Amino acid sequence: MSNKYNIVIIGGGTGGIMTAAQLRRRAPQLTIAIVEPSDFHWYLPAWTLVGGGTFNFNSTRRNESSVIPKGVKWIKDKATTFDPDKNIVNTEANGELTYDYLIISAGIQYDIDALPGLGEALQSDSACSNYTDPKKTWQLLKKFKGGNAVFTQPNTPIRCGGAPQKIMYLAEDYFRKHGLRKHTNVVMATPGSVIFGVKEFADTLTNIITTRNIIFKPKYTPVRIDSQNKLIYFQVSNGAEIPLNAELKEKKTDEGLISMPYDFLHIAPPQSAPNFIKQSPFAYSEGPNTGWMEVDKHTMQHPRFKNVFGVGDSVALPTAKTGAAIRKQAPVVVDNIIQLINAGVIGSKKYNGYSSCPIVTGYGKMLLAEFKYDNVRDSDPFLTKFVDTTKSQWSMWLLKKYVLPWLYWNKMLKGKM
């Protein structure tokens, strides 16, 4: 069996499958291989709804074999190292693969050990994460009887930056519907200084947290969890002096941290590019993007290895890591590679940083935050003729729960959008 391909794609998640499908549709003569060790493919955007008890977990999973585009070779293996000067990918079981063009779509990993106590907390009966086990989130919500419900996130880049507050809004709504709200402090603690980076959407979300009496704690970075005593410790960013909240029973420790008791804790784990990407020649070796794949933010091409491109979460880009971002990145990569093959020059398509965050703000409520580089709103002009996407809408909830999953499985993964 030949281990030489026109295009090798590392990763069979959203980015890898979408890019492969689009390449097959535009250039079926190319030989393409996807290196992916997993048996299953997941629709992760629905895990927020699973955590809120309003989506079936099993419906988010399909066999990986069922999403591999026809005509694409699936190499069920792990990439280990790269030799881009020789156009070689080394794999764990299949040895060397050689390529004309390489696409990295390796996703993201959860660095549980990077936050002391997180591993133990996630094994306890009062802490959870939709990122790792949304079914547990729903079980803990149903058992919750009141107290401090704390929602937080790390200061690393994370997959779907809005996810920690989405489950917070659903939980707060759940507490109201079940008579628990008056016995509950709902806390959103974030390393950031604002609830959302794009002003038009931040205004709406700020109004929501104010009117629903959600306690917003900006510049709070989680640094340690004591699950035995149900305490989470925060470092306040930039030395900001933020008054302690007596109702929450916050305390300042001798080491200058803020301790906060919790009865329910939802946390997004620290995240990074996979280790084999961090250690590769394609990653930044210094600076704020250390470990993430380096690409031109408009062409998605590596600056030194011109036949190497990146797509998705493992790439260092100044925008949110979402499936919607990948939907706009993939056609740029596909066009660039086809133009390089056919004409020897890069294509004209550019990625403008588009990303989308469908922010669920309660049961039956959602606003659709679409934006591009520099936190500029970039809402779909057709959609905005009918709906104000800066406001929570029932129609957008229907989009989130029913339309987007169907489009994902039937259109996006088939290279049709």
C-alpha positions as CSV (number, residue, x, y, z in Angstrom):
1,M,0.0,0.0,0.0
2,S,1.3,3.4,-1.0
3,N,1.8,5.9,1.9
4,K,2.1,8.8,-0.6
5,Y,-0.8,11.2,-0.9
6,N,-1.5,14.5,-2.6
7,I,-3.0,15.8,0.7
8,V,-2.6,14.5,4.2
9,I,-5.0,15.9,6.8
10,I,-4.2,15.6,10.5
11,G,-7.5,15.3,12.4
12,G,-10.9,13.9,11.6
13,G,-12.9,16.4,13.6
14,T,-15.0,19.3,12.2
15,G,-12.1,21.0,10.3
16,G,-10.6,17.8,8.9
17,I,-13.8,16.4,7.6
18,M,-15.2,19.6,6.2
19,T,-11.9,20.4,4.4
20,A,-11.6,16.9,3.0
21,A,-15.2,16.9,1.8
22,Q,-14.8,20.3,0.0
23,L,-11.5,19.1,-1.6
24,R,-13.2,16.0,-2.9
25,R,-16.1,18.0,-4.4
26,R,-13.7,20.4,-6.1
27,A,-10.9,18.1,-7.1
28,P,-11.9,14.5,-7.0
29,Q,-8.7,13.4,-8.7
30,L,-6.6,14.2,-5.7
31,T,-5.5,11.4,-3.3
32,I,-6.4,12.5,0.3
33,A,-5.8,10.8,3.6
34,I,-7.2,11.7,7.1
35,V,-5.1,10.7,10.1
36,E,-7.5,10.3,13.0
37,P,-7.4,7.7,15.9
38,S,-10.9,8.1,17.3
39,D,-13.8,5.8,16.7
40,F,-16.4,8.5,17.1
41,H,-17.2,11.9,15.8
42,W,-19.0,14.3,18.1
43,Y,-21.3,17.3,17.6
44,L,-19.9,19.3,20.5
45,P,-22.0,22.5,20.2
46,A,-25.0,20.5,21.5
47,W,-23.3,19.6,24.8
48,T,-24.5,22.9,26.3
49,L,-28.0,21.7,25.7
50,V,-27.2,18.2,27.0
51,G,-25.9,19.9,30.2
52,G,-29.2,21.7,30.5
53,G,-31.3,18.5,30.0
54,T,-32.7,19.5,26.7
55,F,-30.8,17.5,24.1
56,N,-30.1,13.8,23.8
57,F,-26.4,13.0,24.4
58,N,-26.4,10.0,22.1
59,S,-27.6,12.2,19.2
60,T,-24.3,14.1,19.4
61,R,-22.2,11.0,18.5
62,R,-21.7,9.2,15.2
63,N,-19.2,6.6,14.1
64,E,-16.1,8.3,12.6
65,S,-16.4,5.9,9.6
66,S,-19.8,7.4,8.7
67,V,-18.4,11.0,8.3
68,I,-15.3,10.2,6.3
69,P,-15.9,11.5,2.8
70,K,-16.2,8.9,0.0
71,G,-12.9,8.5,-1.7
72,V,-10.8,9.7,1.2
73,K,-8.5,7.3,3.0
74,W,-9.0,7.1,6.7
75,I,-5.8,6.2,8.5
76,K,-6.9,5.2,12.0
77,D,-3.7,6.2,13.7
78,K,-2.0,9.0,15.6
79,A,0.4,11.5,14.1
80,T,3.6,11.7,16.2
81,T,6.2,13.9,14.5
82,F,6.7,15.9,11.3
83,D,9.6,16.5,8.9
84,P,8.3,19.3,6.7
85,D,11.6,19.6,4.8
86,K,10.9,16.1,3.4
87,N,7.1,16.4,3.4
88,I,6.8,13.5,5.9
89,V,4.3,12.8,8.7
90,N,5.4,10.0,11.2
91,T,2.5,8.0,12.7
92,E,2.4,5.7,15.6
93,A,1.4,2.5,13.8
94,N,1.6,3.2,10.0
95,G,5.1,4.7,9.8
96,E,5.9,7.5,7.4
97,L,3.3,9.2,5.3
98,T,4.4,11.6,2.6
99,Y,2.4,14.4,1.1
100,D,2.4,17.2,-1.4
101,Y,0.2,19.4,0.9
102,L,-0.4,19.0,4.7
103,I,-3.5,20.3,6.5
104,I,-3.3,20.4,10.3
105,S,-6.7,20.3,12.0
106,A,-5.7,18.7,15.2
107,G,-8.2,20.3,17.6
108,I,-7.6,21.1,21.2
109,Q,-6.7,19.2,24.4
110,Y,-7.9,19.7,28.0
111,D,-5.0,20.3,30.4
112,I,-6.8,19.1,33.5
113,D,-3.5,19.0,35.5
114,A,-2.8,22.7,34.7
115,L,-5.3,23.7,37.4
116,P,-4.4,22.1,40.7
117,G,-7.3,20.2,42.2
118,L,-9.4,20.2,39.0
119,G,-9.1,16.5,38.4
120,E,-10.2,15.7,41.9
121,A,-13.0,18.2,41.7
122,L,-14.4,16.7,38.5
123,Q,-14.6,13.3,40.3
124,S,-16.6,14.9,43.2
125,D,-20.4,15.3,43.4
126,S,-20.4,19.1,43.3
127,A,-18.3,20.0,40.3
128,C,-18.7,19.4,36.6
129,S,-17.8,20.6,33.1
130,N,-19.8,20.5,29.9
131,Y,-16.5,20.2,28.1
132,T,-15.8,16.8,29.5
133,D,-19.1,15.3,30.7
134,P,-22.3,17.2,30.0
135,K,-24.5,14.4,31.3
136,K,-23.0,14.9,34.8
137,T,-23.8,18.6,34.6
138,W,-27.4,17.8,34.2
139,Q,-27.4,15.3,37.0
140,L,-25.8,17.9,39.4
141,L,-28.3,20.5,38.3
142,K,-31.2,18.2,39.2
143,K,-29.7,17.5,42.6
144,F,-28.8,21.1,43.5
145,K,-30.7,22.5,46.5
146,G,-29.3,26.0,46.7
147,G,-26.2,27.9,47.8
148,N,-23.3,29.2,45.6
149,A,-23.5,28.1,42.0
150,V,-20.2,29.2,40.5
151,F,-19.4,29.2,36.8
152,T,-15.9,30.0,35.7
153,Q,-13.2,29.5,33.0
154,P,-9.4,29.6,32.7
155,N,-7.2,32.3,31.2
156,T,-6.1,30.0,28.3
157,P,-7.8,30.1,24.9
158,I,-10.7,27.7,25.0
159,R,-13.0,26.0,22.6
160,C,-16.2,28.0,22.2
161,G,-15.4,30.9,24.6
162,G,-19.1,31.5,25.3
163,A,-19.9,28.0,26.5
164,P,-19.1,28.7,30.2
165,Q,-21.8,31.4,30.3
166,K,-24.3,29.5,28.2
167,I,-24.7,26.8,30.8
168,M,-24.8,29.5,33.5
169,Y,-27.8,31.1,31.9
170,L,-29.5,27.7,31.5
171,A,-28.8,26.8,35.1
172,E,-30.1,30.2,36.4
173,D,-33.3,29.7,34.4
174,Y,-33.6,26.1,35.8
175,F,-33.2,27.4,39.3
176,R,-36.0,29.9,38.7
177,K,-38.3,27.3,37.2
178,H,-37.8,25.0,40.2
179,G,-38.1,27.5,43.0
180,L,-34.4,27.5,43.9
181,R,-33.4,30.9,42.7
182,K,-34.1,32.8,46.0
183,H,-31.8,30.3,47.8
184,T,-29.0,30.6,45.2
185,N,-26.2,32.9,44.4
186,V,-25.4,32.6,40.6
187,V,-21.8,33.7,40.0
188,M,-20.0,34.2,36.7
189,A,-16.3,34.5,37.4
190,T,-14.0,35.2,34.4
191,P,-10.4,36.3,33.8
192,G,-11.8,38.8,31.2
193,S,-12.9,42.3,32.0
194,V,-16.2,42.1,30.1
195,I,-19.0,39.6,29.7
196,F,-18.4,39.5,25.9
197,G,-15.9,41.1,23.6
198,V,-18.3,42.5,21.0
199,K,-20.1,45.6,22.3
200,E,-23.4,45.0,20.5
201,F,-23.8,41.6,22.2
202,A,-22.1,42.6,25.4
203,D,-24.8,45.2,26.0
204,T,-27.6,42.7,25.8
205,L,-25.7,40.2,28.0
206,T,-24.8,42.8,30.6
207,N,-28.5,43.7,30.8
208,I,-29.4,40.0,31.2
209,I,-27.0,39.5,34.1
210,T,-28.1,42.7,35.8
211,T,-31.9,42.1,35.5
212,R,-31.5,38.4,36.6
213,N,-29.2,39.3,39.6
214,I,-26.3,37.3,38.4
215,I,-23.1,38.2,40.2
216,F,-20.5,39.0,37.7
217,K,-16.8,38.7,38.8
218,P,-14.5,40.0,36.1
219,K,-10.7,39.6,36.3
220,Y,-11.1,36.4,38.3
221,T,-8.7,33.7,37.2
222,P,-9.1,30.3,38.9
223,V,-5.8,29.0,40.2
224,R,-6.7,26.1,42.6
225,I,-9.7,24.0,43.7
226,D,-10.1,22.4,47.1
227,S,-12.9,19.9,46.4
228,Q,-12.8,18.4,49.9
229,N,-13.8,21.7,51.4
230,K,-15.6,22.9,48.3
231,L,-13.5,26.0,47.8
232,I,-12.2,27.6,44.6
233,Y,-9.4,30.1,44.7
234,F,-9.0,33.0,42.3
235,Q,-6.2,35.3,41.4
236,V,-7.5,38.8,40.7
237,S,-5.9,40.0,37.4
238,N,-3.7,43.1,37.2
239,G,-3.8,43.7,40.9
240,A,-7.3,45.0,40.6
241,E,-9.0,45.8,44.0
242,I,-12.4,44.2,43.8
243,P,-14.6,44.3,46.9
244,L,-15.2,40.9,48.5
245,N,-18.8,39.8,48.4
246,A,-20.0,38.9,52.0
247,E,-23.0,37.0,50.7
248,L,-20.7,34.7,48.8
249,K,-18.5,34.3,51.8
250,E,-15.4,35.3,49.9
251,K,-12.2,35.7,51.8
252,K,-8.7,37.0,51.0
253,T,-6.0,34.5,51.7
254,D,-2.5,35.2,53.1
255,E,-1.1,34.6,49.6
256,G,-3.3,37.3,48.1
257,L,-5.9,34.9,46.5
258,I,-9.6,35.1,46.8
259,S,-11.3,32.0,48.2
260,M,-15.0,31.3,47.3
261,P,-17.1,28.5,48.6
262,Y,-19.3,26.6,46.1
263,D,-22.2,24.2,46.3
264,F,-22.2,23.8,42.5
265,L,-19.2,24.4,40.3
266,H,-19.1,24.4,36.5
267,I,-15.7,25.0,35.0
268,A,-14.1,25.0,31.6
269,P,-10.7,23.3,31.9
270,P,-7.4,25.0,30.8
271,Q,-6.8,24.1,27.2
272,S,-4.0,24.0,24.7
273,A,-2.9,22.6,21.3
274,P,-2.2,18.9,21.4
275,N,1.4,18.0,22.5
276,F,2.4,16.7,19.1
277,I,1.5,20.1,17.7
278,K,3.3,22.0,20.5
279,Q,6.5,20.0,19.8
280,S,6.2,20.4,16.0
281,P,8.1,22.8,13.7
282,F,4.7,24.4,12.9
283,A,4.1,25.9,16.4
284,Y,5.1,29.2,17.8
285,S,8.1,28.6,20.1
286,E,7.8,31.8,22.0
287,G,5.4,34.7,22.8
288,P,1.7,34.6,23.8
289,N,0.9,32.0,21.1
290,T,3.5,29.5,22.2
291,G,2.5,26.0,21.4
292,W,-0.3,26.9,19.0
293,M,0.1,26.4,15.2
294,E,1.4,29.4,13.3
295,V,-0.4,30.5,10.2
296,D,-1.1,33.7,8.2
297,K,-4.4,34.8,9.7
298,H,-6.0,35.5,6.3
299,T,-4.6,32.7,4.1
300,M,-4.3,30.0,6.8
301,Q,-0.9,29.1,5.3
302,H,2.2,28.5,7.4
303,P,4.7,31.3,7.0
304,R,7.7,29.1,6.4
305,F,6.3,25.9,5.0
306,K,4.2,27.0,2.1
307,N,2.6,23.6,1.5
308,V,1.3,23.4,5.1
309,F,-2.0,24.9,6.2
310,G,-4.0,25.0,9.4
311,V,-7.7,24.8,10.2
312,G,-9.6,25.0,13.5
313,D,-8.9,25.0,17.2
314,S,-5.1,24.2,17.2
315,V,-4.3,27.2,15.1
316,A,-3.3,30.6,16.7
317,L,-5.8,33.1,15.5
318,P,-7.2,36.2,17.2
319,T,-10.8,35.0,17.0
320,A,-13.0,32.5,18.8
321,K,-12.4,28.7,18.3
322,T,-15.8,27.5,17.0
323,G,-17.2,25.3,14.3
324,A,-18.6,28.4,12.6
325,A,-15.1,29.8,12.3
326,I,-14.0,26.5,10.7
327,R,-16.8,26.8,8.2
328,K,-15.2,30.0,6.9
329,Q,-11.6,28.8,7.2
330,A,-12.0,25.5,5.3
331,P,-13.0,27.1,1.9
332,V,-10.0,29.4,2.1
333,V,-7.6,26.5,2.6
334,V,-9.3,24.5,-0.1
335,D,-9.1,27.3,-2.6
336,N,-5.5,28.1,-1.8
337,I,-4.3,24.5,-2.2
338,I,-6.2,24.0,-5.5
339,Q,-4.8,27.3,-6.9
340,L,-1.3,26.2,-5.8
341,I,-1.7,22.9,-7.6
342,N,-3.2,24.4,-10.7
343,A,-1.4,27.7,-11.1
344,G,1.5,27.6,-8.6
345,V,0.1,30.7,-6.7
346,I,-2.0,31.0,-3.7
347,G,-5.8,31.7,-4.1
348,S,-7.6,35.0,-3.6
349,K,-9.9,33.9,-0.8
350,K,-9.2,35.4,2.6
351,Y,-10.4,34.5,6.1
352,N,-11.6,37.6,7.9
353,G,-11.7,36.1,11.4
354,Y,-15.4,35.3,11.2
355,S,-16.7,33.3,14.1
356,S,-20.1,32.7,15.7
357,C,-21.2,32.1,19.2
358,P,-24.9,31.0,19.6
359,I,-25.4,32.2,23.2
360,V,-28.2,30.4,24.9
361,T,-29.6,32.7,27.5
362,G,-32.3,30.5,28.9
363,Y,-34.7,27.7,27.9
364,G,-36.2,28.9,24.6
365,K,-33.9,31.9,24.3
366,M,-30.8,32.6,22.3
367,L,-28.9,35.4,20.7
368,L,-26.6,34.7,17.7
369,A,-23.3,36.5,18.2
370,E,-21.4,36.7,14.8
371,F,-18.2,38.7,14.6
372,K,-14.8,38.9,12.9
373,Y,-11.3,40.1,13.7
374,D,-11.0,43.0,16.1
375,N,-14.3,42.1,17.8
376,V,-16.3,43.7,14.9
377,R,-19.9,42.5,14.6
378,D,-20.4,40.5,11.4
379,S,-24.0,39.4,11.5
380,D,-25.5,37.7,8.5
381,P,-27.2,40.4,6.4
382,F,-30.0,38.1,5.2
383,L,-30.8,36.9,8.7
384,T,-30.8,40.4,10.2
385,K,-33.6,41.4,7.8
386,F,-35.9,39.2,9.8
387,V,-34.5,39.0,13.3
388,D,-32.5,41.2,15.7
389,T,-29.7,38.8,16.5
390,T,-28.3,41.0,19.3
391,K,-31.4,40.1,21.3
392,S,-32.5,36.8,22.8
393,Q,-35.0,35.2,20.4
394,W,-37.2,32.1,20.4
395,S,-36.4,31.7,16.7
396,M,-32.6,31.6,17.4
397,W,-33.3,28.9,20.1
398,L,-34.9,26.8,17.3
399,L,-31.9,27.4,15.1
400,K,-29.6,26.2,17.9
401,K,-31.5,23.1,18.9
402,Y,-32.9,21.8,15.5
403,V,-31.5,23.6,12.5
404,L,-27.7,23.8,13.2
405,P,-27.3,20.1,14.2
406,W,-29.1,19.1,10.9
407,L,-26.9,21.5,8.9
408,Y,-23.8,20.1,10.6
409,W,-24.4,16.5,9.8
410,N,-26.0,16.9,6.4
411,K,-24.4,19.9,4.8
412,M,-21.2,21.1,6.6
413,L,-19.6,17.7,6.9
414,K,-20.5,16.9,3.3
415,G,-18.7,20.0,2.0
416,K,-21.9,21.6,0.9
417,M,-21.7,24.8,3.0
